[in-house]
Amino acid sequence: MQHFKVSIKKQKVMKIGLYFITSSDFGRTHEELAEAVLKAGVRFIQFREKRMSTKKMFEVAKRIRKLTWEYSATFVMNDRVDLALAVEADGVHLGQDDLPYEVVREIFDGIVGVSTHNVDEAKKAERYADYISAGPVFRTTTKKDAKEPIGLEGLKKIVSSVKKPVVAIGGINKYNVEDVLKTGVKGVAVISAIANTQNPEKSAKELLEIVKKYLDD
């Protein structure tokens, strides 16, 4: 059974493609945005929220978990391993200041993603992570504490330095996503390129079409 679970996990990670991170900063709820992108065909979703109480986050996460099950999509919880376990999330995504990924790996057998900003961080995370997030590639206003952009060259260095799938994040939209995909990443993570538009479902479809030209989803 364990081998089967690992096999399924690897399949999901290798098919990241367009990776949507929810946000309630643009006039819609996490659930509304999740449903919109799922309808569009996105199959990798992360729930990220910094301001809610743990109880409220649990309730929202349960609803998104239900939606992702209905669409056979992968659901990742940002930061919170406890909530990932509580709602049966497929994965958890960790920042450099979160619970150490080697500790998380001991208590959580789902997908583990790690945010990195340079080659050193990526190499350290590779032993424990199933995928590595690299960025911000471009300047972004979505994350208030975002570091300086690494640019396409910085992204290429990270992609070439690790064997695990790399997901690019930060300031990516339909106008620059092709340049990002050409670096060899296995996925692109976006927030505002979908959430901050009049029609999130349509925006997700447009991005997904471009991503599918480069990646086999």
N, C-alpha and C positions, 0 to 999 in steps of 0.2 A: 504493500500500500504506500509506503514511504517513497519508493522509486516512482510510483505513478504520480504522486503529488508533486515531486520535484520536476518530473517531465512536463506536467501541465504548467507549472510555474515558469519554466524556461520558454515554453511555447508562447506564453502571454508576454513575457519580457521581450522576446525577439520580434513581436508584432505590435510594438508600441504605436508607431505612426504619429498621428495627431493626438496630443496629450492635453486635455483641458483641465485647468485648475479653477475651481469655482471661486466666486467672490460676490459679496453682497454690497459692494461699493458702487454699483452702477444702476441701482433702481430695481433690480430683480433679486429674488431669493436664490439661495444656492440650489434649491430643488427645481425651480423654474429653469434655471440655466442648465442644470444637469439633464433635465428632460429634453430641452431644446437640442442640445448637442447629441444626445443619444438618438433622437429622431433623425438627425442629420447623418448619422453613421459613425460617430466617434465612439471608440470602444475602450478608452483609457481615461479615467477621471480621478482627479484628486480633490478631496474636500479640504480646503484650507480656511481656517477662521481663527482670529487672534483675540476677539473681543467678547465672545459669548461665554456664559457660564458652562462648566463641564456638563451639567444636566441638559442644557439647551443644545450643546454640540452633539451630545449623544442622540437626542431626539431627531435632529436634522440628519445626522449620519445614518441613522436607522432608515430614514425615508429614502436617502440617496442609495443606500445599500439595496433596498427593495427594488428601486428603479433599475439599478445596474444588473441585478439578477434577471429582471424581466427582459433586458436587452442583451443578456449574456456578455456583459462588459466587465472590465477589470476595475475594481474600486480600491483606491489608495487613500489612506488617512494621513494627513500631514502632522508631523511631530509626535502625536499622541499614540504610543503603543498600547496604552490601556484601553483607549477607545477603539483602536483597530481590533483588539481582541474581543471587546464587548459587542461589537456589531458584526463580527466575522468578516472584516475587510480582507481583501486579497493581499493588500500590502500596506506598508507604512513608509513615509518619506521623511528623512532626517536631515536637519541642518547641522552645521559644524558645532553648534552650541547645545544640541539636544543630547538625550541619553546616548552614550557612546554606542556606535553601531556594533561593536563586538559583543556588547552586553545584550543589545536587542536581538542579535542573532541567536543567543542562547535561549531566549524566552519566546521568540516569535518565529514560526517556520514558514511564514508567507514571504511575499516579495519585499525586499528591502532596497530602497533607493536612497542615495546620499547626494546632497548638494555640494558641489566643489567649485572653486574659483581659479585653481591653477593645477599644474601637473603634479606637484607634490601631494596635494590633498586628494587628487584623483587616484594616485598610486596607492596611497594609504587606505583609501576606501575600497579599492578593488577587491581585496581579499574577502571582504564581508558583504559587499553590495551586489545586488543582481543587476542593477543599472546605475549609471552615474549621471547626475544632472550637472551640466556645465554652464556657467554664466555669471552675471548677465552678459549676453553676447553684445547687445546694444543697450543704449541708455534707456532706462525704464522708470516710469513714475508710479507704477502699480505697487512696487515694494518700497516702502519708505526708507528702509535701511540697506538698500541695495548697494553693492560695492561698485567700483569703477568697471566699466565694460571691458571685457577681454577681447572683443572684436573677433572677426573671422579667423585671424591668425592664431589667437589664443585658443580658440575652439579647436582648430586643426591640431594644435600641439597636444591637447588633451585626448582627442580622438585617437591620435597615433601612438599615445603613450600607454593606453590600456586596452585590454582585450574584451572587457565587459561593454555592453551597449551604452552609448552615450546619448543623453537627451539634452538638446540645446534649449536654453530658456533666456528670456529677457529682451523685451522690445521687438519680438518677432511678429511680423504681420504678413499679409498676402503680397506685399511689395518686395520684401527681402527674404522670404522663406526659401526661395529657390537657391539663393546663394548659401544659405545655412545648410540646406540639404546636400549640397555639393561637397561639403566637408567630410561626409561619411557618417553622420549621426544616424541613429536608428529611430529617433523621434524628435519632435519639436513640441515644446510646452508653451501654451499661450493662455492669457487671461483676457486682457482688454481687447485684443484683436477680435474676440467673439463677444465678450460680456458688455463691452462699451460700444455696441452697435444697435441700430434700430431693430434689426432682425437677426438675433443670435443664431437661429437655425440656418438661415441662408448664409450667414458669414462662415459658419462651421463647414457647410457644404463646399463653399468656394475654396477654403483652405484645404479641406480634405482632398479635393480633386487635384490640387497641386502636389500635395504630399504623396498621393498614390502614384504619381508619375515617377517618383524616385524610390519609393519604398513599397515592398510587396506586403500589403495589409491582409 
